[in-house]
Amino acid sequence: MRSFLESDTGFYVAIGAFTVVVFVVGLVALAFVSPGGIGTRELGGLVVGFALFMLVYFVSVAVHRLEETEDV
């Protein structure tokens, strides 16, 4: 595990996974705290927006990884 986190790409992937976990925990907490629950429209907007953000994040990680292999 330590060798995985020593590389830049591994670190970025771990941070991305941590961000997804925090987002899911936040949605669950919001569902329990909000008296009316989460509306379908709001939930859809949050999830689609976050999914687009994570897509761009992981594409940039993949590009970074490709750049590392070109240097060798």
C-alpha beads as a LAMMPS data file, in Angstrom:
LAMMPS data file: protein, C-alpha beads

72 atoms
71 bonds

1 atom types
1 bond types

-500.0 500.0 xlo xhi
-500.0 500.0 ylo yhi
-500.0 500.0 zlo zhi

Masses

1 110.0

Atoms # bond

1 1 1 0.000 0.000 0.000
2 1 1 2.810 2.383 0.867
3 1 1 4.499 1.895 -2.512
4 1 1 1.165 2.645 -4.220
5 1 1 0.852 5.963 -2.380
6 1 1 4.482 6.933 -3.060
7 1 1 3.711 7.484 -6.743
8 1 1 1.917 10.644 -7.829
9 1 1 -0.760 8.721 -9.709
10 1 1 -1.466 6.423 -6.782
11 1 1 -1.806 9.396 -4.485
12 1 1 -4.221 11.126 -6.873
13 1 1 -6.344 7.980 -7.192
14 1 1 -6.463 7.606 -3.398
15 1 1 -7.547 11.252 -3.010
16 1 1 -10.236 10.733 -5.681
17 1 1 -11.555 7.643 -3.891
18 1 1 -11.558 9.527 -0.575
19 1 1 -13.521 12.366 -2.210
20 1 1 -16.147 9.913 -3.482
21 1 1 -16.489 8.395 0.002
22 1 1 -16.900 11.845 1.585
23 1 1 -19.566 12.729 -1.009
24 1 1 -21.550 9.546 -0.346
25 1 1 -21.316 9.999 3.439
26 1 1 -22.461 13.611 3.003
27 1 1 -25.490 12.518 0.964
28 1 1 -26.427 9.923 3.566
29 1 1 -26.076 12.495 6.354
30 1 1 -28.177 14.986 4.380
31 1 1 -30.879 12.367 3.871
32 1 1 -31.096 11.743 7.620
33 1 1 -30.847 15.373 8.744
34 1 1 -33.175 16.945 6.189
35 1 1 -36.769 16.794 7.444
36 1 1 -38.275 16.337 3.977
37 1 1 -35.531 14.123 2.639
38 1 1 -33.659 14.855 -0.547
39 1 1 -35.762 15.747 -3.556
40 1 1 -35.235 13.737 -6.726
41 1 1 -34.378 16.813 -8.748
42 1 1 -31.833 18.078 -6.233
43 1 1 -30.297 14.644 -5.812
44 1 1 -30.035 14.207 -9.574
45 1 1 -28.320 17.567 -9.947
46 1 1 -25.862 16.832 -7.173
47 1 1 -25.001 13.377 -8.453
48 1 1 -24.677 14.406 -12.116
49 1 1 -22.543 17.427 -11.234
50 1 1 -20.302 15.405 -8.950
51 1 1 -20.009 12.613 -11.516
52 1 1 -18.896 15.129 -14.158
53 1 1 -16.360 16.573 -11.724
54 1 1 -14.966 13.119 -10.915
55 1 1 -14.897 12.192 -14.606
56 1 1 -12.722 15.220 -15.367
57 1 1 -10.557 14.445 -12.333
58 1 1 -9.903 10.827 -13.307
59 1 1 -9.334 11.736 -16.978
60 1 1 -6.673 14.195 -15.831
61 1 1 -5.116 11.445 -13.676
62 1 1 -5.054 9.154 -16.725
63 1 1 -3.404 11.894 -18.807
64 1 1 -0.836 12.424 -16.056
65 1 1 -0.129 8.698 -16.074
66 1 1 0.328 8.712 -19.862
67 1 1 2.760 11.615 -19.563
68 1 1 4.827 9.624 -17.064
69 1 1 5.111 6.670 -19.459
70 1 1 6.213 8.901 -22.354
71 1 1 9.189 10.228 -20.367
72 1 1 10.716 6.742 -20.099

Bonds

1 1 1 2
2 1 2 3
3 1 3 4
4 1 4 5
5 1 5 6
6 1 6 7
7 1 7 8
8 1 8 9
9 1 9 10
10 1 10 11
11 1 11 12
12 1 12 13
13 1 13 14
14 1 14 15
15 1 15 16
16 1 16 17
17 1 17 18
18 1 18 19
19 1 19 20
20 1 20 21
21 1 21 22
22 1 22 23
23 1 23 24
24 1 24 25
25 1 25 26
26 1 26 27
27 1 27 28
28 1 28 29
29 1 29 30
30 1 30 31
31 1 31 32
32 1 32 33
33 1 33 34
34 1 34 35
35 1 35 36
36 1 36 37
37 1 37 38
38 1 38 39
39 1 39 40
40 1 40 41
41 1 41 42
42 1 42 43
43 1 43 44
44 1 44 45
45 1 45 46
46 1 46 47
47 1 47 48
48 1 48 49
49 1 49 50
50 1 50 51
51 1 51 52
52 1 52 53
53 1 53 54
54 1 54 55
55 1 55 56
56 1 56 57
57 1 57 58
58 1 58 59
59 1 59 60
60 1 60 61
61 1 61 62
62 1 62 63
63 1 63 64
64 1 64 65
65 1 65 66
66 1 66 67
67 1 67 68
68 1 68 69
69 1 69 70
70 1 70 71
71 1 71 72
